[in-house]
Amino acid sequence: MKKVRYPTLFINRLLELTVLLTLFTIFSCSAQSTANHTSIFKKAQSLDNGISVSWLEQTWNKNILDEPVINPSDFQLLKKLGFKSIRLPVAFEYFQANNGSINKVIERVDEILKLCHLYGFRLIICYHSGNLNENTYVAETPKVIQLWDVLAKRYINQNADNLFFELYNEPPHMNPDNGKMQLSTSFRR
């Protein structure tokens, strides 16, 4: 029986997700844009003058998905104040655990994305308030990857200059000595 090294599996899954999202970003760039480091840094600089808005990370409000908290007047005010981008922390794990379905959360993200387009904002979708840590990464990593797979497929046709992904807010420290982590370039699907 072959011993499974979970830290290696974790690193492989994380690298797979990073490659998937990098490819998503590269392939969704416009035809005249070249996928080089300069353009990637310019895209990151375009997020200047941004604000983080807590519409979908309110784990303290059990009914947040049923309340009309997203209002066009908020976008008008943010535009008037000079903001150019919105970081949207989303407590995906919380909503999945407490509501059973992620569809309502994604509908809210769609609503926010539509308003961002209407008012000229760039949007950063941030995986927030997850349970990933050194004790749970074996169970949590597939959940995070599955969610990003769903989101990447859903937003594949969006303009990569206006939609960004923050893979995981404040990822926890993982001890590299646990299981003698080794990086591998082989990805499994």
DAGI-V109617 format. One record per pair of residues at least 12 apart in sequence whose ideal C-beta (glycine too) atoms are under 7 Angstrom apart, sorted by the first residue. I is the first residue (numbers start at 1). J is the second residue. D is the distance in Angstrom with one decimal. If there is no record, write none. Layout:
{{I J D} {I J D}}
This chain:
{{5 179 4.6} {6 138 5.0} {6 179 5.9} {7 178 5.4} {7 179 4.1} {7 181 4.2} {8 179 6.8} {8 181 5.9} {8 182 5.5} {8 184 6.4} {10 137 4.9} {10 141 5.4} {11 181 6.0} {11 183 5.8} {12 184 5.7} {12 187 6.6} {13 141 4.8} {13 145 5.5} {16 187 4.6} {17 145 5.1} {17 148 5.6} {17 167 6.7} {19 187 6.9} {20 152 6.1} {21 148 6.6} {21 152 6.2} {21 165 5.8} {21 167 6.8} {24 152 4.8} {24 156 6.4} {25 160 5.1} {28 156 6.3} {28 158 6.8} {28 160 4.2} {29 160 5.0} {43 161 6.2} {46 122 6.4} {46 161 6.8} {47 85 4.6} {47 122 6.0} {47 124 6.8} {47 164 6.9} {48 84 6.4} {49 82 6.0} {49 83 5.5} {49 84 4.5} {49 85 6.9} {50 83 6.3} {50 84 6.5} {50 85 3.6} {50 86 6.6} {50 87 5.8} {51 78 6.4} {51 83 5.0} {51 86 6.2} {51 87 7.0} {52 87 4.2} {52 89 6.3} {53 86 5.6} {53 88 6.3} {54 89 6.4} {55 69 5.5} {55 70 5.6} {55 88 6.8} {55 112 6.8} {56 88 6.3} {56 89 7.0} {56 90 4.3} {56 91 6.6} {56 105 6.5} {56 108 5.9} {57 89 4.1} {57 90 6.3} {57 91 4.7} {57 128 4.8} {57 129 6.0} {59 91 5.1} {59 94 4.7} {59 129 5.9} {65 95 6.9} {65 99 6.8} {65 104 5.0} {65 105 6.7} {65 108 6.5} {70 108 6.8} {70 111 5.8} {70 112 6.0} {72 115 6.2} {75 115 5.1} {75 119 4.2} {79 119 5.2} {79 120 7.0} {84 121 6.7} {84 122 6.4} {85 121 5.9} {85 122 4.0} {85 124 6.5} {86 116 6.1} {86 121 5.1} {86 123 5.5} {87 124 4.4} {87 126 5.8} {88 112 6.0} {88 123 6.2} {88 124 6.5} {88 125 5.5} {88 126 6.3} {89 126 4.6} {89 128 3.6} {89 169 6.4} {90 105 6.5} {90 109 6.6} {90 125 6.3} {90 126 6.5} {90 127 6.8} {90 128 5.8} {91 128 5.5} {91 129 4.0} {92 105 6.5} {92 127 5.8} {92 147 5.5} {93 129 6.3} {93 130 4.6} {93 131 5.6} {94 129 5.4} {106 154 6.8} {109 125 6.3} {122 162 5.0} {122 164 6.8} {123 162 6.7} {123 163 5.5} {124 164 4.4} {124 166 5.6} {125 151 6.8} {125 165 5.6} {125 166 7.0} {126 166 3.8} {126 169 5.4} {127 144 6.5} {127 166 6.7} {127 167 6.2} {127 168 5.0} {127 169 6.3} {128 169 4.6} {130 144 6.6} {130 168 6.3} {132 144 6.7} {132 168 6.6} {132 171 6.8} {132 172 6.1} {133 172 4.7} {134 172 6.7} {134 174 5.6} {134 175 6.3} {134 178 7.0} {137 174 6.9} {144 168 6.5} {148 167 6.8}}
